[in-house]
Amino acid sequence: MIESPEEKYRRLQDEVQRAILRGYPNPHRQGCPDDAVVRDLAMNPEKIQAEDETNEKSAWNHVTHCSPCYARFLELRAAGRRGR
Ligand SMILES: [Zn+2]
């Protein structure tokens, strides 16, 4: 079966999401921002700057390196999409 570019993009995105969800267990939620911060990122993704990805002090950098925060982010983003 041949994938369309869109299917390939979605598959890669899925793999990245699964890797983050598996790769950064943080049972003690060390360094986790408030739920409101994660919610803000999920609702206003346009606020996320490219440099936040590599800035260790940014909330977005934390979310992409913390499985529970990332799971929460995906959950809120899905909920936000349904709501609009
Ligand atoms: Zn976290």
PDB file of the backbone (N, CA, C, O) and the ligand in Angstrom, with CONECT records:
HET     ZN  A 101       1
ATOM      1  N   MET A   1       0.840  -1.205   0.000  1.00  0.00           N
ATOM      2  CA  MET A   1       0.000   0.000   0.000  1.00  0.00           C
ATOM      3  C   MET A   1       0.872   1.250   0.000  1.00  0.00           C
ATOM      4  O   MET A   1       1.843   1.351   0.749  1.00  0.00           O
ATOM      5  N   ILE A   2       0.509   2.182  -0.842  1.00  0.00           N
ATOM      6  CA  ILE A   2       1.281   3.430  -0.919  1.00  0.00           C
ATOM      7  C   ILE A   2       0.621   4.503  -0.062  1.00  0.00           C
ATOM      8  O   ILE A   2      -0.587   4.729  -0.132  1.00  0.00           O
ATOM      9  N   GLU A   3       1.442   5.152   0.740  1.00  0.00           N
ATOM     10  CA  GLU A   3       0.937   6.226   1.611  1.00  0.00           C
ATOM     11  C   GLU A   3       0.912   7.547   0.854  1.00  0.00           C
ATOM     12  O   GLU A   3       1.816   7.848   0.075  1.00  0.00           O
ATOM     13  N   SER A   4      -0.114   8.312   1.090  1.00  0.00           N
ATOM     14  CA  SER A   4      -0.110   9.685   0.585  1.00  0.00           C
ATOM     15  C   SER A   4       0.796  10.509   1.498  1.00  0.00           C
ATOM     16  O   SER A   4       1.057  10.107   2.632  1.00  0.00           O
ATOM     17  N   PRO A   5       1.281  11.667   1.015  1.00  0.00           N
ATOM     18  CA  PRO A   5       2.125  12.503   1.893  1.00  0.00           C
ATOM     19  C   PRO A   5       1.427  12.825   3.208  1.00  0.00           C
ATOM     20  O   PRO A   5       2.066  12.889   4.258  1.00  0.00           O
ATOM     21  N   GLU A   6       0.120  13.027   3.147  1.00  0.00           N
ATOM     22  CA  GLU A   6      -0.617  13.369   4.365  1.00  0.00           C
ATOM     23  C   GLU A   6      -0.642  12.200   5.346  1.00  0.00           C
ATOM     24  O   GLU A   6      -0.494  12.385   6.554  1.00  0.00           O
ATOM     25  N   GLU A   7      -0.832  10.993   4.807  1.00  0.00           N
ATOM     26  CA  GLU A   7      -0.828   9.803   5.673  1.00  0.00           C
ATOM     27  C   GLU A   7       0.541   9.598   6.304  1.00  0.00           C
ATOM     28  O   GLU A   7       0.658   9.215   7.468  1.00  0.00           O
ATOM     29  N   LYS A   8       1.578   9.861   5.507  1.00  0.00           N
ATOM     30  CA  LYS A   8       2.927   9.701   6.016  1.00  0.00           C
ATOM     31  C   LYS A   8       3.169  10.714   7.135  1.00  0.00           C
ATOM     32  O   LYS A   8       3.722  10.374   8.182  1.00  0.00           O
ATOM     33  N   TYR A   9       2.750  11.961   6.905  1.00  0.00           N
ATOM     34  CA  TYR A   9       2.918  13.002   7.919  1.00  0.00           C
ATOM     35  C   TYR A   9       2.222  12.601   9.214  1.00  0.00           C
ATOM     36  O   TYR A   9       2.775  12.733  10.307  1.00  0.00           O
ATOM     37  N   ARG A  10       0.997  12.109   9.062  1.00  0.00           N
ATOM     38  CA  ARG A  10       0.223  11.730  10.247  1.00  0.00           C
ATOM     39  C   ARG A  10       0.868  10.561  10.979  1.00  0.00           C
ATOM     40  O   ARG A  10       0.891  10.516  12.209  1.00  0.00           O
ATOM     41  N   ARG A  11       1.400   9.601  10.191  1.00  0.00           N
ATOM     42  CA  ARG A  11       2.040   8.446  10.803  1.00  0.00           C
ATOM     43  C   ARG A  11       3.286   8.884  11.574  1.00  0.00           C
ATOM     44  O   ARG A  11       3.510   8.437  12.699  1.00  0.00           O
ATOM     45  N   LEU A  12       4.093   9.756  10.973  1.00  0.00           N
ATOM     46  CA  LEU A  12       5.293  10.237  11.652  1.00  0.00           C
ATOM     47  C   LEU A  12       4.922  11.004  12.912  1.00  0.00           C
ATOM     48  O   LEU A  12       5.571  10.862  13.948  1.00  0.00           O
ATOM     49  N   GLN A  13       3.883  11.812  12.820  1.00  0.00           N
ATOM     50  CA  GLN A  13       3.438  12.578  13.976  1.00  0.00           C
ATOM     51  C   GLN A  13       2.998  11.625  15.096  1.00  0.00           C
ATOM     52  O   GLN A  13       3.305  11.835  16.269  1.00  0.00           O
ATOM     53  N   ASP A  14       2.271  10.571  14.699  1.00  0.00           N
ATOM     54  CA  ASP A  14       1.847   9.534  15.655  1.00  0.00           C
ATOM     55  C   ASP A  14       3.041   8.912  16.346  1.00  0.00           C
ATOM     56  O   ASP A  14       3.039   8.718  17.562  1.00  0.00           O
ATOM     57  N   GLU A  15       4.072   8.598  15.553  1.00  0.00           N
ATOM     58  CA  GLU A  15       5.259   7.954  16.123  1.00  0.00           C
ATOM     59  C   GLU A  15       5.969   8.878  17.099  1.00  0.00           C
ATOM     60  O   GLU A  15       6.429   8.442  18.154  1.00  0.00           O
ATOM     61  N   VAL A  16       6.058  10.158  16.744  1.00  0.00           N
ATOM     62  CA  VAL A  16       6.691  11.137  17.633  1.00  0.00           C
ATOM     63  C   VAL A  16       5.895  11.221  18.931  1.00  0.00           C
ATOM     64  O   VAL A  16       6.468  11.233  20.021  1.00  0.00           O
ATOM     65  N   GLN A  17       4.563  11.280  18.804  1.00  0.00           N
ATOM     66  CA  GLN A  17       3.715  11.376  19.995  1.00  0.00           C
ATOM     67  C   GLN A  17       3.894  10.158  20.880  1.00  0.00           C
ATOM     68  O   GLN A  17       4.020  10.280  22.098  1.00  0.00           O
ATOM     69  N   ARG A  18       3.906   8.979  20.264  1.00  0.00           N
ATOM     70  CA  ARG A  18       4.060   7.755  21.067  1.00  0.00           C
ATOM     71  C   ARG A  18       5.419   7.716  21.741  1.00  0.00           C
ATOM     72  O   ARG A  18       5.535   7.278  22.886  1.00  0.00           O
ATOM     73  N   ALA A  19       6.459   8.179  21.029  1.00  0.00           N
ATOM     74  CA  ALA A  19       7.809   8.183  21.597  1.00  0.00           C
ATOM     75  C   ALA A  19       7.871   9.098  22.819  1.00  0.00           C
ATOM     76  O   ALA A  19       8.494   8.753  23.823  1.00  0.00           O
ATOM     77  N   ILE A  20       7.226  10.264  22.734  1.00  0.00           N
ATOM     78  CA  ILE A  20       7.232  11.187  23.879  1.00  0.00           C
ATOM     79  C   ILE A  20       6.420  10.586  25.029  1.00  0.00           C
ATOM     80  O   ILE A  20       6.823  10.665  26.190  1.00  0.00           O
ATOM     81  N   LEU A  21       5.273   9.984  24.696  1.00  0.00           N
ATOM     82  CA  LEU A  21       4.407   9.424  25.745  1.00  0.00           C
ATOM     83  C   LEU A  21       5.075   8.259  26.471  1.00  0.00           C
ATOM     84  O   LEU A  21       4.793   8.012  27.644  1.00  0.00           O
ATOM     85  N   ARG A  22       5.952   7.551  25.780  1.00  0.00           N
ATOM     86  CA  ARG A  22       6.638   6.406  26.387  1.00  0.00           C
ATOM     87  C   ARG A  22       7.977   6.800  26.997  1.00  0.00           C
ATOM     88  O   ARG A  22       8.408   6.219  27.992  1.00  0.00           O
ATOM     89  N   GLY A  23       8.620   7.773  26.405  1.00  0.00           N
ATOM     90  CA  GLY A  23      10.028   8.035  26.679  1.00  0.00           C
ATOM     91  C   GLY A  23      10.344   8.852  27.917  1.00  0.00           C
ATOM     92  O   GLY A  23      11.481   8.835  28.388  1.00  0.00           O
ATOM     93  N   TYR A  24       9.367   9.567  28.454  1.00  0.00           N
ATOM     94  CA  TYR A  24       9.670  10.478  29.565  1.00  0.00           C
ATOM     95  C   TYR A  24       8.756  10.272  30.766  1.00  0.00           C
ATOM     96  O   TYR A  24       8.037  11.189  31.161  1.00  0.00           O
ATOM     97  N   PRO A  25       8.776   9.066  31.354  1.00  0.00           N
ATOM     98  CA  PRO A  25       7.925   8.875  32.530  1.00  0.00           C
ATOM     99  C   PRO A  25       8.380   9.828  33.636  1.00  0.00           C
ATOM    100  O   PRO A  25       9.578  10.001  33.859  1.00  0.00           O
ATOM    101  N   ASN A  26       7.433  10.436  34.314  1.00  0.00           N
ATOM    102  CA  ASN A  26       7.765  11.402  35.369  1.00  0.00           C
ATOM    103  C   ASN A  26       6.766  11.208  36.500  1.00  0.00           C
ATOM    104  O   ASN A  26       5.916  12.063  36.751  1.00  0.00           O
ATOM    105  N   PRO A  27       6.885  10.034  37.199  1.00  0.00           N
ATOM    106  CA  PRO A  27       5.861   9.687  38.201  1.00  0.00           C
ATOM    107  C   PRO A  27       5.745  10.714  39.321  1.00  0.00           C
ATOM    108  O   PRO A  27       4.681  10.855  39.922  1.00  0.00           O
ATOM    109  N   HIS A  28       6.834  11.433  39.608  1.00  0.00           N
ATOM    110  CA  HIS A  28       6.767  12.427  40.692  1.00  0.00           C
ATOM    111  C   HIS A  28       6.455  13.814  40.169  1.00  0.00           C
ATOM    112  O   HIS A  28       6.452  14.792  40.917  1.00  0.00           O
ATOM    113  N   ARG A  29       6.193  13.886  38.869  1.00  0.00           N
ATOM    114  CA  ARG A  29       5.831  15.149  38.220  1.00  0.00           C
ATOM    115  C   ARG A  29       6.814  16.254  38.594  1.00  0.00           C
ATOM    116  O   ARG A  29       6.419  17.361  38.960  1.00  0.00           O
ATOM    117  N   GLN A  30       8.105  15.927  38.493  1.00  0.00           N
ATOM    118  CA  GLN A  30       9.136  16.905  38.821  1.00  0.00           C
ATOM    119  C   GLN A  30       9.208  17.982  37.756  1.00  0.00           C
ATOM    120  O   GLN A  30       9.296  17.704  36.560  1.00  0.00           O
ATOM    121  N   GLY A  31       9.167  19.227  38.227  1.00  0.00           N
ATOM    122  CA  GLY A  31       9.313  20.364  37.322  1.00  0.00           C
ATOM    123  C   GLY A  31       8.101  20.651  36.465  1.00  0.00           C
ATOM    124  O   GLY A  31       8.167  21.473  35.551  1.00  0.00           O
ATOM    125  N   CYS A  32       6.985  19.981  36.750  1.00  0.00           N
ATOM    126  CA  CYS A  32       5.802  20.163  35.913  1.00  0.00           C
ATOM    127  C   CYS A  32       5.152  21.530  36.142  1.00  0.00           C
ATOM    128  O   CYS A  32       5.006  21.964  37.285  1.00  0.00           O
ATOM    129  N   PRO A  33       4.764  22.203  35.062  1.00  0.00           N
ATOM    130  CA  PRO A  33       4.060  23.480  35.213  1.00  0.00           C
ATOM    131  C   PRO A  33       2.619  23.260  35.662  1.00  0.00           C
ATOM    132  O   PRO A  33       2.124  22.133  35.669  1.00  0.00           O
ATOM    133  N   ASP A  34       1.960  24.337  36.031  1.00  0.00           N
ATOM    134  CA  ASP A  34       0.539  24.267  36.394  1.00  0.00           C
ATOM    135  C   ASP A  34      -0.284  23.763  35.222  1.00  0.00           C
ATOM    136  O   ASP A  34       0.093  23.921  34.060  1.00  0.00           O
ATOM    137  N   ASP A  35      -1.405  23.160  35.548  1.00  0.00           N
ATOM    138  CA  ASP A  35      -2.320  22.692  34.514  1.00  0.00           C
ATOM    139  C   ASP A  35      -2.710  23.835  33.574  1.00  0.00           C
ATOM    140  O   ASP A  35      -2.888  23.637  32.373  1.00  0.00           O
ATOM    141  N   ALA A  36      -2.838  25.033  34.148  1.00  0.00           N
ATOM    142  CA  ALA A  36      -3.235  26.199  33.340  1.00  0.00           C
ATOM    143  C   ALA A  36      -2.216  26.499  32.243  1.00  0.00           C
ATOM    144  O   ALA A  36      -2.577  26.949  31.155  1.00  0.00           O
ATOM    145  N   VAL A  37      -0.939  26.246  32.539  1.00  0.00           N
ATOM    146  CA  VAL A  37       0.119  26.500  31.551  1.00  0.00           C
ATOM    147  C   VAL A  37       0.000  25.510  30.387  1.00  0.00           C
ATOM    148  O   VAL A  37       0.106  25.883  29.219  1.00  0.00           O
ATOM    149  N   VAL A  38      -0.224  24.232  30.740  1.00  0.00           N
ATOM    150  CA  VAL A  38      -0.372  23.205  29.710  1.00  0.00           C
ATOM    151  C   VAL A  38      -1.625  23.495  28.879  1.00  0.00           C
ATOM    152  O   VAL A  38      -1.630  23.326  27.659  1.00  0.00           O
ATOM    153  N   ARG A  39      -2.677  23.931  29.556  1.00  0.00           N
ATOM    154  CA  ARG A  39      -3.926  24.258  28.882  1.00  0.00           C
ATOM    155  C   ARG A  39      -3.713  25.421  27.888  1.00  0.00           C
ATOM    156  O   ARG A  39      -4.222  25.404  26.767  1.00  0.00           O
ATOM    157  N   ASP A  40      -2.953  26.417  28.335  1.00  0.00           N
ATOM    158  CA  ASP A  40      -2.681  27.573  27.491  1.00  0.00           C
ATOM    159  C   ASP A  40      -1.951  27.151  26.211  1.00  0.00           C
ATOM    160  O   ASP A  40      -2.266  27.628  25.121  1.00  0.00           O
ATOM    161  N   LEU A  41      -0.971  26.251  26.360  1.00  0.00           N
ATOM    162  CA  LEU A  41      -0.231  25.765  25.193  1.00  0.00           C
ATOM    163  C   LEU A  41      -1.147  24.989  24.245  1.00  0.00           C
ATOM    164  O   LEU A  41      -1.049  25.110  23.024  1.00  0.00           O
ATOM    165  N   ALA A  42      -2.044  24.184  24.840  1.00  0.00           N
ATOM    166  CA  ALA A  42      -2.944  23.369  24.029  1.00  0.00           C
ATOM    167  C   ALA A  42      -3.957  24.231  23.276  1.00  0.00           C
ATOM    168  O   ALA A  42      -4.308  23.942  22.132  1.00  0.00           O
ATOM    169  N   MET A  43      -4.418  25.292  23.938  1.00  0.00           N
ATOM    170  CA  MET A  43      -5.453  26.139  23.340  1.00  0.00           C
ATOM    171  C   MET A  43      -4.869  27.193  22.397  1.00  0.00           C
ATOM    172  O   MET A  43      -5.537  27.640  21.464  1.00  0.00           O
ATOM    173  N   ASN A  44      -3.614  27.585  22.650  1.00  0.00           N
ATOM    174  CA  ASN A  44      -2.999  28.639  21.840  1.00  0.00           C
ATOM    175  C   ASN A  44      -1.651  28.191  21.276  1.00  0.00           C
ATOM    176  O   ASN A  44      -0.609  28.766  21.591  1.00  0.00           O
ATOM    177  N   PRO A  45      -1.694  27.140  20.424  1.00  0.00           N
ATOM    178  CA  PRO A  45      -0.414  26.610  19.914  1.00  0.00           C
ATOM    179  C   PRO A  45       0.379  27.651  19.127  1.00  0.00           C
ATOM    180  O   PRO A  45       1.590  27.509  18.955  1.00  0.00           O
ATOM    181  N   GLU A  46      -0.304  28.705  18.647  1.00  0.00           N
ATOM    182  CA  GLU A  46       0.424  29.736  17.892  1.00  0.00           C
ATOM    183  C   GLU A  46       1.382  30.520  18.784  1.00  0.00           C
ATOM    184  O   GLU A  46       2.268  31.219  18.293  1.00  0.00           O
ATOM    185  N   LYS A  47       1.195  30.396  20.110  1.00  0.00           N
ATOM    186  CA  LYS A  47       2.104  31.081  21.043  1.00  0.00           C
ATOM    187  C   LYS A  47       3.435  30.358  21.184  1.00  0.00           C
ATOM    188  O   LYS A  47       4.416  30.927  21.662  1.00  0.00           O
ATOM    189  N   ILE A  48       3.460  29.093  20.760  1.00  0.00           N
ATOM    190  CA  ILE A  48       4.686  28.315  20.929  1.00  0.00           C
ATOM    191  C   ILE A  48       5.719  28.788  19.905  1.00  0.00           C
ATOM    192  O   ILE A  48       5.475  28.770  18.699  1.00  0.00           O
ATOM    193  N   GLN A  49       6.872  29.209  20.415  1.00  0.00           N
ATOM    194  CA  GLN A  49       7.943  29.702  19.552  1.00  0.00           C
ATOM    195  C   GLN A  49       8.874  28.549  19.192  1.00  0.00           C
ATOM    196  O   GLN A  49       9.059  27.611  19.967  1.00  0.00           O
ATOM    197  N   ALA A  50       9.457  28.642  17.993  1.00  0.00           N
ATOM    198  CA  ALA A  50      10.382  27.588  17.562  1.00  0.00           C
ATOM    199  C   ALA A  50      11.518  27.418  18.565  1.00  0.00           C
ATOM    200  O   ALA A  50      11.960  26.296  18.814  1.00  0.00           O
ATOM    201  N   GLU A  51      11.993  28.519  19.141  1.00  0.00           N
ATOM    202  CA  GLU A  51      13.133  28.425  20.061  1.00  0.00           C
ATOM    203  C   GLU A  51      12.739  27.803  21.404  1.00  0.00           C
ATOM    204  O   GLU A  51      13.602  27.350  22.156  1.00  0.00           O
ATOM    205  N   ASP A  52      11.418  27.782  21.710  1.00  0.00           N
ATOM    206  CA  ASP A  52      10.976  27.141  22.956  1.00  0.00           C
ATOM    207  C   ASP A  52      11.327  25.657  22.973  1.00  0.00           C
ATOM    208  O   ASP A  52      11.542  25.056  24.026  1.00  0.00           O
ATOM    209  N   GLU A  53      11.377  25.085  21.765  1.00  0.00           N
ATOM    210  CA  GLU A  53      11.671  23.655  21.626  1.00  0.00           C
ATOM    211  C   GLU A  53      13.019  23.301  22.272  1.00  0.00           C
ATOM    212  O   GLU A  53      13.177  22.220  22.839  1.00  0.00           O
ATOM    213  N   THR A  54      13.970  24.206  22.181  1.00  0.00           N
ATOM    214  CA  THR A  54      15.314  23.931  22.697  1.00  0.00           C
ATOM    215  C   THR A  54      15.627  24.716  23.971  1.00  0.00           C
ATOM    216  O   THR A  54      16.671  24.506  24.588  1.00  0.00           O
ATOM    217  N   ASN A  55      14.736  25.612  24.365  1.00  0.00           N
ATOM    218  CA  ASN A  55      14.944  26.385  25.588  1.00  0.00           C
ATOM    219  C   ASN A  55      14.472  25.567  26.788  1.00  0.00           C
ATOM    220  O   ASN A  55      13.273  25.373  26.989  1.00  0.00           O
ATOM    221  N   GLU A  56      15.425  25.096  27.575  1.00  0.00           N
ATOM    222  CA  GLU A  56      15.069  24.194  28.672  1.00  0.00           C
ATOM    223  C   GLU A  56      14.187  24.828  29.734  1.00  0.00           C
ATOM    224  O   GLU A  56      13.559  24.123  30.523  1.00  0.00           O
ATOM    225  N   LYS A  57      14.136  26.154  29.758  1.00  0.00           N
ATOM    226  CA  LYS A  57      13.311  26.813  30.758  1.00  0.00           C
ATOM    227  C   LYS A  57      11.879  27.030  30.284  1.00  0.00           C
ATOM    228  O   LYS A  57      11.021  27.428  31.072  1.00  0.00           O
ATOM    229  N   SER A  58      11.614  26.777  29.015  1.00  0.00           N
ATOM    230  CA  SER A  58      10.265  27.035  28.522  1.00  0.00           C
ATOM    231  C   SER A  58       9.327  25.886  28.888  1.00  0.00           C
ATOM    232  O   SER A  58       9.739  24.731  28.993  1.00  0.00           O
ATOM    233  N   ALA A  59       8.069  26.235  29.078  1.00  0.00           N
ATOM    234  CA  ALA A  59       7.071  25.224  29.442  1.00  0.00           C
ATOM    235  C   ALA A  59       6.915  24.211  28.312  1.00  0.00           C
ATOM    236  O   ALA A  59       6.727  23.019  28.555  1.00  0.00           O
ATOM    237  N   TRP A  60       6.996  24.701  27.071  1.00  0.00           N
ATOM    238  CA  TRP A  60       6.813  23.796  25.930  1.00  0.00           C
ATOM    239  C   TRP A  60       7.913  22.743  25.888  1.00  0.00           C
ATOM    240  O   TRP A  60       7.655  21.575  25.600  1.00  0.00           O
ATOM    241  N   ASN A  61       9.147  23.167  26.177  1.00  0.00           N
ATOM    242  CA  ASN A  61      10.251  22.218  26.221  1.00  0.00           C
ATOM    243  C   ASN A  61       9.970  21.152  27.275  1.00  0.00           C
ATOM    244  O   ASN A  61      10.220  19.968  27.050  1.00  0.00           O
ATOM    245  N   HIS A  62       9.449  21.578  28.428  1.00  0.00           N
ATOM    246  CA  HIS A  62       9.113  20.612  29.468  1.00  0.00           C
ATOM    247  C   HIS A  62       8.043  19.619  28.976  1.00  0.00           C
ATOM    248  O   HIS A  62       8.181  18.406  29.132  1.00  0.00           O
ATOM    249  N   VAL A  63       6.989  20.164  28.386  1.00  0.00           N
ATOM    250  CA  VAL A  63       5.873  19.315  27.953  1.00  0.00           C
ATOM    251  C   VAL A  63       6.329  18.250  26.957  1.00  0.00           C
ATOM    252  O   VAL A  63       5.848  17.118  26.990  1.00  0.00           O
ATOM    253  N   THR A  64       7.258  18.616  26.070  1.00  0.00           N
ATOM    254  CA  THR A  64       7.724  17.644  25.077  1.00  0.00           C
ATOM    255  C   THR A  64       8.785  16.708  25.649  1.00  0.00           C
ATOM    256  O   THR A  64       9.266  15.814  24.952  1.00  0.00           O
ATOM    257  N   HIS A  65       9.153  16.909  26.915  1.00  0.00           N
ATOM    258  CA  HIS A  65      10.112  16.011  27.567  1.00  0.00           C
ATOM    259  C   HIS A  65       9.531  15.443  28.856  1.00  0.00           C
ATOM    260  O   HIS A  65      10.277  15.133  29.784  1.00  0.00           O
ATOM    261  N   CYS A  66       8.211  15.302  28.923  1.00  0.00           N
ATOM    262  CA  CYS A  66       7.542  14.799  30.115  1.00  0.00           C
ATOM    263  C   CYS A  66       6.280  14.074  29.654  1.00  0.00           C
ATOM    264  O   CYS A  66       5.341  14.700  29.161  1.00  0.00           O
ATOM    265  N   SER A  67       6.265  12.738  29.818  1.00  0.00           N
ATOM    266  CA  SER A  67       5.135  11.950  29.317  1.00  0.00           C
ATOM    267  C   SER A  67       3.787  12.391  29.894  1.00  0.00           C
ATOM    268  O   SER A  67       2.848  12.598  29.125  1.00  0.00           O
ATOM    269  N   PRO A  68       3.651  12.546  31.239  1.00  0.00           N
ATOM    270  CA  PRO A  68       2.330  12.936  31.762  1.00  0.00           C
ATOM    271  C   PRO A  68       1.875  14.315  31.281  1.00  0.00           C
ATOM    272  O   PRO A  68       0.692  14.506  30.997  1.00  0.00           O
ATOM    273  N   CYS A  69       2.799  15.280  31.185  1.00  0.00           N
ATOM    274  CA  CYS A  69       2.408  16.611  30.692  1.00  0.00           C
ATOM    275  C   CYS A  69       2.003  16.541  29.230  1.00  0.00           C
ATOM    276  O   CYS A  69       1.048  17.195  28.812  1.00  0.00           O
ATOM    277  N   TYR A  70       2.730  15.748  28.453  1.00  0.00           N
ATOM    278  CA  TYR A  70       2.417  15.649  27.036  1.00  0.00           C
ATOM    279  C   TYR A  70       1.057  14.971  26.827  1.00  0.00           C
ATOM    280  O   TYR A  70       0.277  15.371  25.963  1.00  0.00           O
ATOM    281  N   ALA A  71       0.790  13.941  27.634  1.00  0.00           N
ATOM    282  CA  ALA A  71      -0.511  13.262  27.554  1.00  0.00           C
ATOM    283  C   ALA A  71      -1.632  14.262  27.864  1.00  0.00           C
ATOM    284  O   ALA A  71      -2.670  14.276  27.203  1.00  0.00           O
ATOM    285  N   ARG A  72      -1.401  15.088  28.874  1.00  0.00           N
ATOM    286  CA  ARG A  72      -2.381  16.115  29.257  1.00  0.00           C
ATOM    287  C   ARG A  72      -2.559  17.137  28.125  1.00  0.00           C
ATOM    288  O   ARG A  72      -3.674  17.561  27.820  1.00  0.00           O
ATOM    289  N   PHE A  73      -1.444  17.514  27.521  1.00  0.00           N
ATOM    290  CA  PHE A  73      -1.479  18.459  26.414  1.00  0.00           C
ATOM    291  C   PHE A  73      -2.337  17.913  25.257  1.00  0.00           C
ATOM    292  O   PHE A  73      -3.181  18.625  24.714  1.00  0.00           O
ATOM    293  N   LEU A  74      -2.110  16.642  24.890  1.00  0.00           N
ATOM    294  CA  LEU A  74      -2.866  16.043  23.788  1.00  0.00           C
ATOM    295  C   LEU A  74      -4.353  15.966  24.130  1.00  0.00           C
ATOM    296  O   LEU A  74      -5.220  16.197  23.287  1.00  0.00           O
ATOM    297  N   GLU A  75      -4.620  15.635  25.395  1.00  0.00           N
ATOM    298  CA  GLU A  75      -6.007  15.511  25.864  1.00  0.00           C
ATOM    299  C   GLU A  75      -6.718  16.868  25.766  1.00  0.00           C
ATOM    300  O   GLU A  75      -7.840  16.965  25.269  1.00  0.00           O
ATOM    301  N   LEU A  76      -6.034  17.912  26.254  1.00  0.00           N
ATOM    302  CA  LEU A  76      -6.625  19.248  26.235  1.00  0.00           C
ATOM    303  C   LEU A  76      -6.793  19.763  24.813  1.00  0.00           C
ATOM    304  O   LEU A  76      -7.785  20.414  24.487  1.00  0.00           O
ATOM    305  N   ARG A  77      -5.814  19.462  23.975  1.00  0.00           N
ATOM    306  CA  ARG A  77      -5.890  19.915  22.597  1.00  0.00           C
ATOM    307  C   ARG A  77      -7.062  19.256  21.876  1.00  0.00           C
ATOM    308  O   ARG A  77      -7.789  19.903  21.121  1.00  0.00           O
ATOM    309  N   ALA A  78      -7.234  17.945  22.125  1.00  0.00           N
ATOM    310  CA  ALA A  78      -8.360  17.231  21.504  1.00  0.00           C
ATOM    311  C   ALA A  78      -9.684  17.804  22.014  1.00  0.00           C
ATOM    312  O   ALA A  78     -10.629  17.974  21.243  1.00  0.00           O
ATOM    313  N   ALA A  79      -9.750  18.101  23.307  1.00  0.00           N
ATOM    314  CA  ALA A  79     -10.962  18.667  23.890  1.00  0.00           C
ATOM    315  C   ALA A  79     -11.228  20.055  23.327  1.00  0.00           C
ATOM    316  O   ALA A  79     -12.375  20.412  23.057  1.00  0.00           O
ATOM    317  N   GLY A  80     -10.175  20.831  23.151  1.00  0.00           N
ATOM    318  CA  GLY A  80     -10.307  22.181  22.606  1.00  0.00           C
ATOM    319  C   GLY A  80     -10.824  22.173  21.188  1.00  0.00           C
ATOM    320  O   GLY A  80     -11.628  23.024  20.806  1.00  0.00           O
ATOM    321  N   ARG A  81     -10.366  21.216  20.407  1.00  0.00           N
ATOM    322  CA  ARG A  81     -10.818  21.107  19.013  1.00  0.00           C
ATOM    323  C   ARG A  81     -12.296  20.776  18.942  1.00  0.00           C
ATOM    324  O   ARG A  81     -13.042  21.315  18.125  1.00  0.00           O
ATOM    325  N   ARG A  82     -12.696  19.863  19.832  1.00  0.00           N
ATOM    326  CA  ARG A  82     -14.112  19.492  19.833  1.00  0.00           C
ATOM    327  C   ARG A  82     -14.983  20.683  20.208  1.00  0.00           C
ATOM    328  O   ARG A  82     -16.085  20.858  19.687  1.00  0.00           O
ATOM    329  N   GLY A  83     -14.459  21.504  21.133  1.00  0.00           N
ATOM    330  CA  GLY A  83     -15.248  22.623  21.656  1.00  0.00           C
ATOM    331  C   GLY A  83     -15.422  23.767  20.699  1.00  0.00           C
ATOM    332  O   GLY A  83     -16.328  24.582  20.876  1.00  0.00           O
ATOM    333  N   ARG A  84     -14.554  23.858  19.653  1.00  0.00           N
ATOM    334  CA  ARG A  84     -14.634  25.017  18.778  1.00  0.00           C
ATOM    335  C   ARG A  84     -15.351  24.767  17.480  1.00  0.00           C
ATOM    336  O   ARG A  84     -15.479  25.677  16.660  1.00  0.00           O
TER     337      ARG A  84
HETATM  338 ZN    ZN A 101       5.632  17.496  33.381  1.00  0.00          ZN2+
END
